[in-house]
Amino acid sequence: MRTTVSLDPDVDAALRRLMRERGLSFKQAVNEAIRSSLAGSSRRRAFRTETHDLGPPTLPLDKAMRLAAELEDEEIVRKLALRK
């Protein structure tokens, strides 16, 4: 398939380097780079987040929803007071 693409200067330089290092034509270098990139996207490692012990809770968590609602109510009242 024939198509036209515009390459950024850094991409062009990387392709030219690949051509020199492996003795490839421009078409072969472009196809190899695209294939390599597409194949690598399916082999990404799963993202992992480190966990940390935060110690015992400082608030009673059995009433967390009520506390959240109270804080939200206070914030709504504060915002409404600012509009006056």
N, C-alpha and C positions, 0 to 999 in steps of 0.2 A: 504494500500500500504506500502510496506517495502522499506526503503531507508537508506543510511548511510550518516550522516552529521558530520562535525567536528565543534565543538563549541569552541569559545574562552573561556578562564577561567572565565571572568566576566559574560558571558552569562550562563555558566554552574552554577555558583554560584547563579545567579538570578533565574534560573529554580529550583534549589534545595530549595531555600528559598520559592518559590511559592508552591512547593510540600509540604513542612512542614506546611506553613500557611493554606493551603486549604485542606490538606489531599489527595493530588492527586498522581497518579502514574506519572512516568517520561513521558510516552506517553501522558497522559491527560494534563500535564503541558505544553508540547511542543505544542500540538494542540491548547490549549487555548491561549497561547502566540501568536501563528501565526494568529489565527482567530482574536484576539483582534487587532493586528497590521494591518492586512489587512482591517478590518472594519474601523479602525481609519483613514486610509489613504484617504478614500472617504469623511470623515467628517472634513477635514481641513478647517480652517477659511480662508476667502479671505485675501490676503495680502493687506494692506492699507498703503499708504504713506502719511505722514503729509504734508500739504501745508503751505507755508509761504508767506506773502506779502513782495515782494521785493521793493515795492515803484514804482514810475513812472520810465519809461525807460530813460536811459541817452543818448541813441542814437535814431535817428529817425528810427523806425521799418519799415516804409513804404519803406525804401531802404536797408533793411537787406540783401536781396539776393545779391545785388550789392556789399555791404560791404564785405560779406562773400567771394565772388568771388575775390575781390581785395586782401583780406588777403591771400587767397589761392595762387593767382598769386605771391605775394611777397614771400611766403614760397617756392614756386617752384624755383623762381629765386635765393633765398638764398641757397637752396640745390644744384642747378646746379653750383653756384659759388664755393662751397666747393669742388667740384669734380676736379676743374682745378688745 
